[in-house]
Amino acid sequence: MTDHTVDLDKHRGMAAQKATDLRRALAEVEANTRELREREADLEHRMMTVPAASWPEAAVKARHLLNLYAANLPTEDTRHRALVTALLDDFARLSGES
């Protein structure tokens, strides 16, 4: 028995190392995606259950909904994409954001 740890990655061939790196990266992306979905679900639950106390708070909810809508628009639907962009710009302008 030895007190030294063995780095198995150093003993793999280049192809096996690349495959291992890809598996690790994919697992990390999947974990991050899962965490993001959970955080988004929590946010949306709070948005549904807590009424807005002001117009800026209502605009935050509307921005989120518009971004979800825009993400599902077909690429060729430039008219609706431009409308969403114009409305988001209006929200930013009217709320004093730069």
N, C-alpha and C positions, 0 to 999 in steps of 0.2 A: 504494500500500500504506500502511496506517495501523497505528499501534501500539495503537490502541484496539480493545477487543473489543466486539462487538455482542451485546447481550442480545436474542436472537430472541424470547424470551417476551413482551417488551414490545410487539412488533410484531404479535402475534396478536390476533384478536378474543377476546371473553370466552368464547364457546363452545369455541373451539379451545384456549384456555388451560385451561379446566376439563377438557377431554378429555385434555390433556397431563398435568395434575396427577393425574388418575385413573389413567392408564397408569403414571406414576411410582410412585404409591402402591401399585398392584397389583404392580408388579415388586418393590418393597421387601417387601411382604407375602409374595410367593412365595419370595423369597430367604430371608427369616426362617423361613418354614415348612420349607423344604428344610434349612436349618441345624439347626433344632430336631429334625427327623426323624433327621438324621445323629447329633446328640448323644444322642438317645434310644436309637438303635440301639447306639451305643458303650456307653452306660450299661447297657443290657440285656445286651450281650455280657459286660461285666465282672461283672454280677450272676450270669450263668450259669457263668462260668468260675472265679470266686473264691468259695470257700465262706465262709459267715458264720463268724466267730470267736466270736460271742456272740449271745445272744437279741436284744439291741437291733439288731444288724446284720441278723439274720433278719427282724425286724419291719420294717425299712426295705424289704427286698425284698417282704415281704407287703403293705405299704402301697402300693407301686408297683403290684403286681398287682391289688389291690383297687380302686385308682383306675382302672386300665384296664377292669376288669370293670364298675364303676359307670358309667363313661362310655358303655358300650354297652347299658346297661339301658334299656328303654322308659320313657318319662316316667311312664306309668301304673303302673309296677311299684314302688309306694311301699313295699311290705313289704320287698323286697330292698334298696332304697335305704336304708331305715331300719336294716336289719341291717348294711349296710356302714358307715354312719355310726356306729352303736353300737360296732362293732368297732374302727374308727379312733379313736374316743374312748377305748376301753379301752387301746389301744396308747399313746396320749398320756398317759393317767392312770398307767399302770404304768411308763412310762419316765420319769416325773417332769416331763414337759412341761406347760406351762400352757395 
